[in-house]
Amino acid sequence: MESLALLSAKPGLTLRAGPRLPLPRLRATRASLSPTSTSTSSPAALHSPLLASRARTSHDAVLGYGLLKRRPTPTPSVSCSAAAAAAALPQPPEPKKFLGVGLPTLKKIVPLGLMFFCILFNYTILRDTKDVLVVTAKGSSAEIIPFLKTWVNLPMAIGFMLAYSKLSDVLSREALFYTVIFPFIAFFGLFGFVLYPLRDLIHPTALADRLLAALGPSFLGPVAILRIWSFCLFYVMAELWGSVVVSVLFWGFANQITTVDEAKEFYPLFGLGANIALIFSGRTVKYFSNLRKTMAPGVDGWEVSLKGMMGIVVLLGLVISSIYWAVNKLVLNDPSLPKSDHKKKKKKPKLSMKESMKVLVSSKYVRDLATLVVAYGISINLVEVTWKSKLKAQFPSPNEYSSFMGDFSTATGIATFTMMLLGRIIFQKFGWGVAAMITPTVLLVTGVGFFSLLLFGQPLTPMLATMGMTPLLAAVYVGALQNIFSKSAKYSLFDPCKEMAYIPLDGDMKLKGKAAIDVVCNPLGKSGGALIQQFLILIFGSLANSTPYLGGILLVIVLAWLGAARSLDKQFSSLAKEDLRKEMSEKEKAETVPLKEPEAATDILVEQPNGTTGTES
């Protein structure tokens, strides 16, 4: 107050620099002045006697002998106006929901689910039918399958993918889909209604008989490819339906139109829906296969059954195409639809065969993982082909064989559906190691039972007769159980275990190890069993003569698989624990680092040497 009195009595008194006395910054009041009004005070105003009568507020500070200007008070005018403007904008209405899912999302997911069901329904019918055709045909047997997979199926698959890559560069996405799927639909319709009824005219049976007489019975499989070439073409097209229509067309389309969140929520349901399709299609195959019982003796019952099943395949193929057209024209043009968020994926390293082998040799972890992949491919192939040869011996009629395969598909669908529900519980309660051991253990137990019945089943004949079975029928049932449980364990446990095993690896080894396994181990597992069987058939003359050696090879491979799984479990657990420790330590460090609070600042007015005033904080 003394300084105010001095200013009032002597207006011409010169200001002297005095000590700065900043006052603490107080919370701004709503009635504070605007920044423009508080920052434009002139130096002359400080010398005015009128200031003596003005009461100081909490936003003023005293410097030496003068009253400072009012400190600018931050105002929320800009943010408030922005918030008000944002609130004034029209907000999009929340989409309607059904069972907790937005209707725009359902417009995509429901058609995709129907497409997937129809595709897999067809695939089950085709997969069962292709085995019936090539195994039960006159002059052929299950021995044709290893040669067919290696020398016909593989080259045609490579040729198709090369053609697909070229077409994808010149055609639109929609045109490419129709260009690929319509030849499949046309071929299956043509086969059921034209090629199969004319089989005796188009198959070179006489030429095949002369070749077999010249080459010997060991070449029954290769000669049968020529003998029943149209059936072999059907076999390859059925295999390609699974790899092309399911993997390339459907999943490619689904990944294009769904968001990541939608995929996480609904893709597992597609897996369960696939097994439901397997159950229903198995019943369909069973129904058409039993039509023979209601027909006159002179009618070819299998031809009638084949026409009925191929008619369903063509019809559902057209339904798939119609759903695809409707989704593109009616659904994807909806502006309210959630847009798929496509991000550039990291390019996987493309390793040569030599580079892949170096990666496999350099890491024990990757070698053990590769052993799992190769062992599954070889062992499932060894048992499956041998089982199908015994299946033909038990059910030589195409209708009987097809009827049994319908029951087999239904049982596989039920078992896989159940195992997919139990798989999560197994992982949570018992861990990765137990889950990884289940698939080879199932193969070992059922495989030993199957080959034991084939090799040592005669002493068990009286006991089996009391149950109404022969050793052959018992072997067929045990082989069916082996295929059912091994496939259901693969889809529910083996595949998740394989993908989880990549997680603890560092980024470089994760990419290179997966690429090496894709380049070397997947083809080796798929073709290794077929090559072993071809070698044994050519040496011992037939698949039946090779059975003891196939059983011994299976035992060695499954034991190696179990050893690799046990070794990988120890390494996986060690790496997982190490990652967990690192994560916990980083979390503890983040929690213990103190956050430095910003220092409180006070705005003050300082007299400059030239007589003007300025603001400092």
Secondary structure, 3 states (H helix, E strand, C coil): CHHHHHHHHCCCCCCCCCCEECCCCCCCCCCCCCHHHHCCCCHHHHHCHHHHHCCCCCCCCEECCEECCCCCCCCCHHHHHHHHHHHHCCCCCCCCEECCEEHHHHHHHHHHHHHHHHHHHHHHHHHHHHHHHHHHCCCCCCCHHHHHHHHHHHHHHHHHHHHHHHHHHHCCHHHHHHHHHHHHHHHHHHHHHHHCCCHHHHCCHHHHHHHHHHHCHHHHHHHHHHHCHHHHHHHHHHHHHHHHHHHHHHHHHHHHHCCHHHHHHHHHHHHHHHHHHHHHHHHHHHHHHHHHHHCCCCCCHHHHHHHHHHHHHHHHHHHHHHHHHHHHHHHCCCCCCCCCCCCCCCCCCCCCHHHHHHHHHHCHHHHHHHHHHHHHHHHHHHHHHHHHHHHHHHCCCHHHHHHHHHHHHHHHHHHHHHHHHHHHHHHHHHHHHHHHHHHHHHHHHHHHHHHHHHHHCHHHHHHHHHCCCCHHHHHHHHHHHHHHHHHHHHHHHHHHHHHHHCCCCCHHHHHHHHHHHHHHHHHHHHHHHHHHHHHHHHHHCCCCCCHHHHHHHHHHHHHHHHHHHHHHHHHHHHHHHHHHHHHHHHHHHHHHCCCCCCCCCCCEEEECCCCCEEEEC
